[in-house]
């Protein structure tokens, strides 16, 4: 989806901001799973990335494709970061 947005709207910052927040969430998961951050630290970081994404989703966007994607993210927002609620598994 990001590539399509970038190809169709190369100067739009909103898709890149969404991507950056999702990458931050993956970094939080990786640090938590590696034991580099406490459970409390992971919870705080999860709240921050959740709020960042919620702010972006609720920020008005002009392009219809972005509006549809924002509406989809708004509906799925609780599930987007489900992997941050899961406990790390030991292998």
Protein Blocks (a to p, Z undefined) as FASTA:
>chain_A
ZZmmmmmmmmbmklmmmmmmmmmmmmmmmmmmnopacfklmmmmmmmmmmmmmmmmmpcc
fblklmmmmmmmmmmmmmmmmmmmpccddZZ
